[in-house]
Amino acid sequence: MADSKREIERKYESADSGLPDLTGVAGVAAVVDKGVAHLDATYYDTGDERLAASSVTLRRRTGGSDAGWHLKFPIAPDVRDEIHAPLSDTLPDDLAALVRSRVRDSELLPLVRLRSDRDVRHLLDADGRLLAEVSVDTVHAERLTGRGGEAQWSEVEVELADGADPALLDKVEKRLRKAGVRPSASSSKLARALADTVPGKRRKTAPAREPVTAADHVLAYVRTQRDAIVELDPAVRRDAEDSVHSMRVATRRLRSTFKSFGKILDRTVTDPVGDELKWLAGELGLDRDREVLTDRLISALDEVPEDLIRGPVTQRLHSWSSAEHRGARGRLLGVLDSRRYLTLLDTLDALIADPPLLKAAGKAPREPIAKAVRKDFRKVSGLIQRAAELEPGTDRDVALHEARKKTKRTRYAAEAAGPVLGKRAKTMVKSMKSLQNLLGEHQDSVMARQSLRELSAVAHAAGESAFTYGLLHEREEQRAVRVEAELPGFWDGIKDGATDL
């Protein structure tokens, strides 16, 4: 069974003089020598080094106190999430799943072997609590692919202890710099090994070309959303907070972009991809929608006086939510392991590598991109007007829901237009987000009332009072009425601000 931790560490080029005295660092009362550990790690990657390209590392290591499999994802400078699984001959299934969005059908191969002698010291405070672990590593790297190649170096690694103040790293670094120790030019041992084990060659990342054409800008936005889906996949599998919602938004942004910029990217090619993105967003939304709806209903119930709560309403809401969550969670993990999902990722890669460009794609970006945003905005305007002409009821609810979906699409188009249209696009994004929230409140009320009717029927069949469900239903209906009353004035303000796009 894998477990995880947040790793905060910094690496330095090792000075010949070794470590300076760190007992003078503020807050450090003692430096304890923990001896030398002998570590032997084999790093795995695809033949085209997809994990390394994403700064993800996967290794099997023996020696030291944490022998086993380690998978590390970058979170921020100096910060990574490390997932650890017990030592075994083959990669554990749960770790294999966490790299599947990047690896897909490719084989994971032993790429580099690193053997290190690690001289470890613990920095303790006055109460004997561990603040950080400092090590001097003498590393021998051996490339296991191609012609091979070897390299050797020494480095200093400072890893913050769990719960310790990150400011300690700055204090330790200040002392190291005074002693002539400098930050490492490589982000990890693997990055340095990959650079140093190919004789006469340094791994270089080609600088990104500045967007010039309309297609350049649209594809930059597409690429960002594709990357978000791939990078969020492990977090969704681990059920990290907000990961499902974020991944769903990325799929929606992609699908909306293909629709909005159909004069730049050929929709005969992108529409089938959009259909698959719609499928994925729907699967992601099963659990997310339940979560939002449950929070709404429980919050609404908290506002009901206790003497008006008849029957086990709270318990029924929680058990309904838990049952829905268990089913949706298992289904979603199956989706992420499915051939259909992996094929979608491959299709997105292929589309970005060889985009289906139309005539407008090669034009200067301002006019074709602004035109697409204006077109989406006009669709929102038409739907708002249509909803205003309808009587309250199902038809108006449906019209407002359609307006909300087109509002999201306009918002995402304006996001993609940001680098081209600047402040005007930002204003549009802000306006559409506000409108989306207002219309979302209305749609949430529609969905809440539907669920309350279903829960009421179940409660009645069980011989329980349905009174409280009816009360909540009435309150939800009034919330929708307030949104509908607020909408005309709200929309007039948005229209006035969008005339100069």
Residue, then its C-alpha position, 0 to 999 in steps of 0.5 A: m500500500a502506497d503512502s505519501k508525503r510533502e517533500i520540501e528540500r533544496k540541493y547545492e553543489s558540494a564544496d570540497s571543504g564539506l559542510p560548515d558548522l550549522t549549529g549557528v543557524a538560528g533555531v538550530a540547537a544541535v547537529v547530530d551525525k547519523g552516519v553514512a547510508h549506502l543507496d542504490a536507486t534505479y530510475y524508470d521512464t519511457g524510451d522518450e523520457r516522458l516522465a523526465a520531461s514533466s519533472v516526474t521521477l520514478r525509482r526503485r531504491t534499496g538502502g537507507s531508511d525508506a527503501g522501496w518505490h518512490l514516485k515524485f511529482p513537482i508542486a512548486p520550486d523546492v516542493r514535491d509530493e512523494i508517494h512511497a510503496p514497499l520494496s518489490d521486484t515489479l512496479p506496484d499497480d497503484l504507482a503505475a496508475l499514477v503515471r498512466s496519463r503520461v506513460r499510456d501504452s509505452e513500456l517503463l524501462p530502467l533509465v539511470r542507476l544512481r549509487s550514493d554514499r549519503d553522509v547524514r546529519h540531523l538539525l535539532d531544536a532545543d527540545g530535541r525535535l527534528l528540524a531538517e535533515v542535511s546530507v552530503d551525497t557522493v553520487h555515481a550515475e550510470r545510464l542504462t540505455g543507449r551506449g551508456g555513460e557514467a558521471q560522478w559528483s557530490e551535492v548537499e541536500v537539505e530536507l525540511a522535517d514534517g511540520a518545520d518552518p520553511a523559513l529554516l531553509d533560507k537560514v540554512e542556505k545563508r550559512l551555506r552560501k557564506a561557506g561557498v556552497r551554491p545552489s545546484a544548477s539541476s532540479s534533481k539528481l536524475a536531471r543531472a544524471l541525464a545531462d552528464t551521462v551523455p558524453g559531449k551533450r547537455r539536455k536543452t529545452a528549446p525556448a518556446r516560440e512567442p505566439v504570432t498568428a491566431a492559431d498560435h494563440v488558440l493552440a497555446y490555450v489548447r496546450t495548457q488545458r491538455d497539460a492540465i488534464v494530464e497533470l491532474d490525473p494523478a491527483v484525481r486518482r488520489d482523490a485530492e481536494d478540488s482535483v476532479h473539479s479542476m480536471r472537469v473545467a480543463t475538459r470543458r475549456l478545451r471543448s469550448t475552445f474548439k467550438s468558439f474558434g471553429k474558423i481557426l481550427d477545422r471543426t470537422v476534425t475537432d468536433p469528434v474530439g469535443d464529443e469525447l471531451k464531453w463524455l469525460a466531463g460528464e464522467l468527472g461531473l457525476d461525483r462533483d455534482r453530487e458533492v455540490l448538491t449535498d453541500r447545498l442541501i445540508s447548508a439549507l437544512d442548517e437554516v431550518p428551525e429544529d422544530l420544523i425538521r421532521g424525521p431523519v432528514t439529516q441522516r438520509l441526506h448523508s447516506w444518500s450522499s455517501a452511496e452516490h460517492r462510492g458508486a461515482r468514485g469507482r466508476l471514475l477510476g475505471v474511466l481513467d484506466s479505460r482505453r477510451y480515455l487514453t485514446l483521447l489523450d493520444t488524440l489531443d497530442a496528435l491534434i496539437a502536433d498537427p493542428p487542422l488549420l483553416k485560412a484564418a489560422g495564419k492571420a494576425p490574431r486580433e480580429p479573428i479572435a475578437k470576432a469569435v468572442r463577440k459571436d459567443f457573446r451574441k449567443v449568450s445575449g440571445l438566450i438571455q432575451r429568450a428566457a426573459e420572454l418565457e413564463p416561469g417554469t420548465d421552459r425558462d429553466v432550460a433556457l437559462h441553463e443553456a444561457r449558462k453553458k454559453t456564458k461559460r463558453t464565452r468566458y473561456a474564449a475570452e480567457a484564450a483571447g487574453p494575451v491578444l485583447g488584453k484588458r478588454a478580454k479580462t473585463m469580459v472574463k470577469s463579467m462572464k464569470s459573474l453571470q455564470n455564478l448567477l445562472g449557476e445559482h438558478q441551475d443549482s436550485v433546479m437540480a436541488r428541487q429535483s433531488l428533494r422530490e426524489l428524496s421525499a418520495v423515498a422518505h414517504a415510501a419508508g413511512e417518514s414525514a416528507f414535510t421538511y423536504g417540501l419546506l426545502h423545496e419551497r425555499e429553493e423555488q424562492r431562491a430561483v425566483r430571486v435570481e430571475a428577478e435580479l437577472p434583467g438589471f444584472w444583464d443590462g450592466i454586462k451589456d453596457g460593459a461589453t460594447d467595446l470588445 
